[in-house]
Amino acid sequence: MAQRPKRAAVIDALKFRPPVYVPWSWHMTERLAARMKTHLGTDDLEAFTEPHFRTFHVPPAPWVALDATHDRDPYGVVWDRTVDRDIGTPCEWPIHSPADLARYRWPNDPRDEEFAAIRAAVAEEPDALTVYAVHFSLFERAWTMRGMEDLLVDMIERPAFVERFLDAIVEHNLESIRRALGCDVDSVYFGDDYGTQRGLFMGLERWRRFFRPRLARMFAPVRQAGKFVALHSCGLVEEIFDDLVEIGLNLFNPFQPEVMDVFTVKKRYHGRLAFHGGMSIQKVLPFGTVADVRRETQRLVDLGRDGGYVFAPSHQVPGDVPPENLVAMMQVLRDQPGYPG
């Protein structure tokens, strides 16, 4: 196979080897994408962002548009996209009681042709780490189907129901995880926000009861296949890092600098847990000068020179970020010695 320097740089980083250069991979919101196309004079934003991850996902069934601002997902959740076009806000959900869970029928469309397409794309991928994404992988799937407040109350008043609910989600996810591993992807990514910027939604004790053992079940086949496990969780969730390492996590995203000292944490976990993110989307990118962005990007690049780090903003970059700041950020990344571009 031809040399694949971008994929090699990511693998070196994930294995805590000094990469030839610090790799990166990031995304932007729809609003910012439209602004960047105008600013750059091109529709080919991938040529600008040069992602080092190639991500795939197969939903169990298509979403259904209900009107201009509302969609129903395959799980029966209605999403209001009036304000947030990229994710939206759940406004109707299918599980209103334990009895509803007993009657619920999980979507189970095999989507064979889509997994076949992933297998072909992975085989032909010229140079990126291939990733299968399990979006809304556990807590997020549960609260969007039940309602956040009701699910948190259930953890106190109906814990056995919560465990049945989460076990059903895990079983549902394991099918797509196994099929994705059959496509020979390099990594499986689990999206699941556990924290606010003050700490865990449910507290550490309940996180360990309800989520740690079920994440371990989903991580296990990925590690057994010799692939990397990645997890996304916004918020102040540093207190679960040791647990995540113990159950097999390789890469944590988005590594928010607003809620943790990314420089201290990265050094503390070197050799045990790699990080992806670290560039502030709440302060530096939207409100910093070009010089500020260059300086912070360089600090993070320097942090990653010994491995264990993939650069990125700390979430999808929002629409209020000046295009000039993103251009400056990318210039610092591309100017690294050893970068093949």
C-alpha positions in Angstrom: 0.0 0.0 0.0 1.2 3.5 -0.8 2.5 5.6 2.1 -0.3 7.3 4.1 1.4 10.0 6.2 -1.8 11.5 7.6 -3.1 8.2 9.0 0.3 7.4 10.2 0.6 10.7 12.1 -2.8 9.9 13.9 -1.8 6.4 14.8 1.5 7.6 16.2 -0.3 10.1 18.3 -2.8 7.5 19.6 0.1 5.2 20.5 2.0 7.9 22.3 4.8 8.0 19.8 6.1 11.4 18.7 4.4 12.0 15.3 6.2 13.5 12.3 3.8 16.4 12.9 0.7 16.9 15.1 -2.4 15.8 13.2 -5.8 17.4 13.3 -9.4 16.9 12.4 -12.4 19.2 13.0 -15.8 20.3 11.8 -17.8 23.5 11.5 -21.5 24.3 11.7 -23.7 24.9 8.6 -23.7 28.6 9.3 -20.0 28.9 9.4 -19.5 26.6 6.4 -21.6 29.0 4.3 -19.4 31.9 5.5 -16.2 30.1 4.8 -17.2 29.1 1.3 -17.7 32.8 0.6 -14.5 33.8 2.3 -12.4 31.2 0.6 -14.2 31.5 -2.8 -14.8 27.7 -3.0 -17.3 25.0 -2.1 -14.5 22.5 -1.4 -14.1 23.1 2.3 -12.4 19.7 2.8 -9.4 21.1 0.8 -9.2 23.8 3.5 -9.8 21.7 6.6 -7.8 18.6 5.4 -9.3 16.3 7.9 -7.2 13.4 9.2 -10.3 11.4 10.2 -12.8 10.0 7.7 -16.1 9.3 9.6 -18.9 7.0 8.7 -22.3 6.5 10.2 -25.3 4.3 9.3 -28.6 5.4 11.0 -31.1 2.5 11.4 -33.6 4.3 9.2 -33.9 7.7 7.5 -35.0 10.8 9.3 -38.4 12.2 8.3 -39.0 15.9 7.7 -42.2 17.0 9.3 -42.1 20.6 8.3 -39.5 23.3 7.6 -38.1 23.2 11.1 -39.0 19.8 12.6 -37.8 16.3 11.9 -38.5 12.9 13.4 -35.5 10.6 13.9 -35.6 6.8 13.6 -36.2 6.4 17.3 -39.5 8.5 17.2 -38.0 11.7 18.7 -39.1 15.0 17.1 -36.4 17.6 16.8 -37.0 21.3 16.6 -34.4 23.0 14.4 -35.7 26.5 14.6 -32.6 27.8 16.4 -30.0 25.1 16.0 -30.0 23.8 12.5 -27.1 21.4 13.1 -28.4 19.4 16.1 -31.7 20.8 17.2 -33.7 20.3 20.4 -36.0 17.3 21.2 -39.5 18.5 21.6 -41.4 15.2 21.5 -40.2 11.8 22.7 -41.6 8.2 22.6 -41.0 6.9 26.2 -43.3 8.5 28.7 -43.4 5.6 31.2 -41.9 2.2 31.9 -44.9 0.7 30.1 -43.9 2.6 26.9 -40.5 0.9 27.0 -42.1 -2.5 27.2 -44.1 -1.7 24.1 -41.3 0.1 22.2 -40.1 -1.4 18.9 -36.5 -0.5 18.2 -35.7 0.5 14.6 -33.9 -2.4 13.0 -33.4 -1.7 9.3 -30.3 -3.7 8.3 -29.2 -1.1 5.7 -26.9 -3.7 4.0 -26.1 -1.4 1.1 -24.8 1.3 3.4 -22.4 -0.9 5.3 -21.3 -2.3 2.0 -20.5 1.3 0.9 -18.5 1.9 4.1 -16.5 -1.3 3.4 -15.7 -0.1 -0.1 -14.9 3.4 1.1 -12.6 2.2 3.8 -10.7 -0.1 1.4 -10.2 2.9 -1.0 -9.5 5.6 1.6 -6.3 7.3 0.4 -5.1 8.8 3.7 -7.1 9.2 6.8 -8.0 7.3 10.0 -11.3 5.7 9.3 -13.9 6.1 12.1 -17.4 4.6 12.6 -19.5 7.0 14.7 -22.2 5.8 17.2 -24.0 9.0 17.8 -26.1 9.5 20.9 -24.6 6.3 22.1 -26.1 5.8 25.6 -27.1 8.7 28.0 -28.0 10.9 25.1 -30.1 8.2 23.4 -31.9 7.6 26.6 -32.7 11.2 27.6 -33.7 12.2 24.0 -36.2 9.3 24.0 -37.4 9.9 27.6 -36.8 13.6 28.4 -33.8 14.8 30.3 -35.6 15.7 33.6 -37.7 12.5 33.6 -34.6 10.3 33.0 -32.6 12.0 35.8 -35.6 11.5 38.2 -35.8 7.9 37.1 -32.2 7.3 38.2 -33.4 8.0 41.7 -36.9 6.7 41.8 -36.9 3.9 39.1 -33.3 2.7 38.8 -34.2 -0.8 37.6 -36.2 0.8 34.7 -33.2 2.9 33.8 -31.0 -0.2 33.7 -33.4 -2.0 31.5 -33.6 1.0 29.2 -29.9 1.4 28.9 -29.3 -2.3 28.4 -31.8 -2.2 25.5 -29.8 0.7 24.0 -26.5 -1.2 24.3 -28.0 -4.3 22.6 -29.3 -2.1 19.8 -25.9 -0.4 19.4 -23.8 -3.6 19.5 -25.3 -4.8 16.2 -24.1 -1.7 14.3 -20.7 -1.8 16.1 -20.1 -5.4 15.1 -21.1 -4.6 11.5 -18.8 -1.5 11.4 -15.9 -3.6 12.7 -16.6 -6.0 9.8 -15.9 -3.0 7.5 -12.4 -2.8 9.0 -12.6 0.7 10.3 -9.7 1.9 12.4 -11.8 3.3 15.2 -15.3 3.4 16.7 -16.4 6.8 18.2 -19.1 7.1 20.8 -20.9 10.4 21.2 -22.4 10.9 24.7 -22.4 14.2 26.7 -22.2 13.4 30.4 -21.4 16.8 31.8 -22.3 20.5 32.2 -19.5 23.0 32.6 -19.8 22.4 36.4 -19.7 18.6 36.5 -21.5 15.4 35.6 -25.3 15.6 35.1 -25.9 12.5 37.3 -22.9 12.6 39.6 -20.0 10.2 39.8 -21.8 7.5 41.8 -24.7 7.2 39.3 -22.4 7.5 36.3 -20.5 4.5 37.6 -23.7 2.5 38.3 -25.5 3.2 35.1 -23.0 4.0 32.4 -19.5 2.6 33.2 -20.5 -1.1 32.8 -22.5 -0.5 29.7 -19.8 1.6 28.0 -17.4 -1.3 28.9 -19.7 -3.7 27.0 -19.7 -1.5 23.9 -15.9 -0.8 24.1 -15.0 -4.5 24.5 -15.6 -5.7 20.9 -13.7 -2.7 19.5 -10.7 -3.4 21.6 -10.9 -7.1 21.0 -10.8 -6.3 17.2 -7.6 -4.3 17.8 -9.2 -1.0 17.0 -9.2 2.4 18.7 -12.0 3.5 21.0 -12.9 7.2 21.0 -15.5 9.0 23.2 -17.0 12.5 23.0 -18.4 14.1 26.1 -18.7 17.9 26.6 -18.4 19.3 30.0 -16.4 19.0 33.2 -16.0 15.2 33.2 -12.3 14.8 34.2 -13.4 12.8 37.2 -14.3 9.9 35.0 -11.1 9.7 33.0 -9.5 7.0 35.2 -12.7 4.9 34.8 -12.7 5.4 31.1 -9.0 4.3 30.8 -9.8 1.2 32.9 -12.6 0.1 30.5 -10.6 0.6 27.3 -10.9 4.2 26.1 -8.0 5.4 23.8 -9.1 8.9 22.7 -11.2 11.5 24.5 -12.8 14.5 22.8 -13.5 17.5 22.9 -11.1 18.4 25.7 -12.6 21.7 26.6 -10.1 24.3 27.9 -12.9 26.3 29.5 -13.5 23.5 32.1 -10.1 21.8 32.4 -6.4 22.7 32.2 -5.7 20.8 29.0 -1.9 21.2 29.4 -1.8 19.6 32.9 -4.4 16.9 32.1 -2.7 15.9 28.8 0.7 15.4 30.6 -1.0 13.6 33.5 -2.5 11.0 31.2 0.3 10.6 28.7 0.7 7.0 27.9 -2.8 6.1 29.2 -5.3 8.4 27.4 -4.9 10.5 24.2 -6.9 13.7 23.6 -8.6 15.3 20.6 -9.6 19.0 20.9 -8.3 21.7 23.2 -8.8 24.9 21.1 -11.4 27.2 22.7 -14.5 27.8 20.7 -16.0 30.0 23.5 -13.1 32.5 23.8 -10.1 32.3 21.6 -11.6 31.4 18.2 -14.6 33.8 18.3 -13.1 36.6 20.3 -9.3 36.4 19.9 -7.3 38.2 17.4 -5.4 36.5 14.5 -2.3 36.7 16.7 -4.1 35.1 19.6 -5.3 32.2 17.5 -1.8 31.7 16.0 -0.3 31.7 19.5 -2.8 29.3 21.0 -2.6 26.9 18.0 1.2 26.8 18.4 1.0 26.1 22.1 -1.3 23.1 21.4 0.9 21.9 18.6 3.9 22.0 21.0 1.8 20.1 23.6 1.3 17.3 21.1 4.8 16.8 19.8 5.4 13.8 22.1 2.2 12.1 21.0 -1.1 11.5 22.7 -2.8 14.5 21.1 -4.8 15.3 18.0 -5.5 19.0 17.5 -9.0 20.3 17.1 -11.3 23.1 18.3 -13.4 21.9 21.3 -16.5 21.3 19.3 -18.0 22.1 15.9 -16.8 25.6 15.2 -19.9 28.0 15.5 -21.0 30.6 13.0 -19.7 33.6 14.9 -16.0 32.7 14.5 -14.2 35.1 12.1 -13.0 33.3 9.0 -9.6 35.0 9.3 -9.1 33.2 12.6 -9.7 29.8 11.1 -7.3 30.6 8.2 -4.7 31.6 10.8 -5.3 28.4 12.7 -4.9 26.2 9.7 -1.7 28.1 8.6 0.0 27.2 11.8 -1.0 23.5 11.4 0.2 23.4 7.8 3.5 25.1 8.6 4.6 22.3 10.9 7.9 20.7 9.9 7.2 17.3 8.4 3.7 18.1 7.2 3.4 16.5 3.7 0.9 19.0 2.3 
